[in-house]
């Protein structure tokens, strides 16, 4: 009796005696190969889960005018994870989950730490990076 190259399954010639044990052994080999393939596919799918959630991460860019108030709130199209704002005079890096932001004034090398927060899709910061009449460019990474 001959066997297949890859899985050594039975291949009978005309003169071979056909035995149930051969069929059972072949079925066990096929079952094991299918199970191993299914487990490998599941492991590959599990490994991609983190990458897929990263692909679902959204980004926002826009502009906002400073209002000169102690705090300023803007509404974004999703819950912000990181907000970067910049004008020609100052810029802000805010991490709402940590409740802190940093405002840097490049013209005079000053930087101040201040609080920031989120409520739903709203991002609130202050007092820095909010000069009345200044136009601020906003870039935000939003939660998936």
ZIWO-V771295 format. One record per residue. N is the residue number from 1. RES is the residue in one small letter. PHI is phi in radians with two decimals (NA if undefined). Layout:
n=[N & N]
res=[RES & RES]
phi=[PHI & PHI]
This chain:
n=[1 & 2 & 3 & 4 & 5 & 6 & 7 & 8 & 9 & 10 & 11 & 12 & 13 & 14 & 15 & 16 & 17 & 18 & 19 & 20 & 21 & 22 & 23 & 24 & 25 & 26 & 27 & 28 & 29 & 30 & 31 & 32 & 33 & 34 & 35 & 36 & 37 & 38 & 39 & 40 & 41 & 42 & 43 & 44 & 45 & 46 & 47 & 48 & 49 & 50 & 51 & 52 & 53 & 54 & 55 & 56 & 57 & 58 & 59 & 60 & 61 & 62 & 63 & 64 & 65 & 66 & 67 & 68 & 69 & 70 & 71 & 72 & 73 & 74 & 75 & 76 & 77 & 78 & 79 & 80 & 81 & 82 & 83 & 84 & 85 & 86 & 87 & 88 & 89 & 90 & 91 & 92 & 93 & 94 & 95 & 96 & 97 & 98 & 99 & 100 & 101 & 102 & 103 & 104 & 105 & 106 & 107 & 108 & 109 & 110 & 111 & 112 & 113 & 114 & 115 & 116 & 117 & 118 & 119 & 120 & 121 & 122 & 123 & 124 & 125 & 126 & 127 & 128 & 129 & 130 & 131 & 132 & 133 & 134 & 135 & 136 & 137 & 138 & 139 & 140 & 141 & 142 & 143 & 144]
res=[x & x & x & x & x & x & x & x & x & x & x & x & x & x & x & x & x & x & x & x & x & x & x & x & x & x & x & x & x & x & x & x & x & x & x & x & x & x & x & x & x & x & x & x & x & x & x & x & x & x & x & x & x & x & x & x & x & x & x & x & x & x & x & x & x & x & x & x & x & x & x & x & x & x & x & x & x & x & x & x & x & x & x & x & x & x & x & x & x & x & x & x & x & x & x & x & x & x & x & x & x & x & x & x & x & x & x & x & x & x & x & x & x & x & x & x & x & x & x & x & x & x & x & x & x & x & x & x & x & x & x & x & x & x & x & x & x & x & x & x & x & x & x & x]
phi=[NA & -1.59 & -2.33 & -1.20 & -1.18 & -1.44 & -2.06 & 0.90 & -1.42 & -1.17 & -2.34 & -1.47 & -1.59 & -0.97 & -1.53 & -1.27 & -1.49 & -1.57 & -2.09 & -1.04 & -1.04 & -1.14 & -1.09 & -1.09 & -1.13 & -1.10 & -1.09 & -1.14 & -1.14 & -1.12 & -1.06 & -1.15 & -1.16 & -1.13 & -1.13 & -1.09 & -1.13 & -1.08 & -1.17 & -1.14 & -1.13 & -1.13 & -1.10 & -1.15 & -1.09 & -1.10 & -1.18 & -1.44 & -0.96 & -1.09 & -1.18 & -1.16 & -1.13 & -1.13 & -1.14 & -1.40 & -1.07 & -1.92 & -2.18 & -2.34 & -2.45 & -3.04 & -2.29 & -2.48 & -1.64 & -1.12 & -1.99 & 1.29 & -1.45 & -1.12 & -2.25 & -2.44 & -2.18 & -2.15 & -1.75 & -1.96 & -1.38 & -3.04 & -1.26 & -1.34 & -1.76 & -2.65 & -2.24 & -2.16 & -2.21 & -2.61 & -2.23 & -1.30 & -1.87 & -2.77 & -2.55 & -2.24 & -2.12 & -2.07 & -2.07 & -1.02 & -1.06 & -1.61 & 1.25 & -2.24 & -2.44 & -2.18 & -1.90 & -2.05 & -1.94 & -1.08 & -1.21 & -2.20 & 0.95 & -1.68 & -2.49 & -2.26 & -1.63 & -2.55 & -1.56 & -2.56 & -2.71 & -2.26 & -2.32 & 1.10 & -1.69 & -1.58 & -2.01 & -2.10 & -2.55 & 2.73 & -1.58 & -1.25 & 1.05 & -2.64 & -1.32 & -1.00 & 1.59 & -1.31 & -1.75 & -1.99 & -1.52 & -2.03 & -2.24 & -2.38 & -1.72 & -1.85 & -1.12 & -1.16]
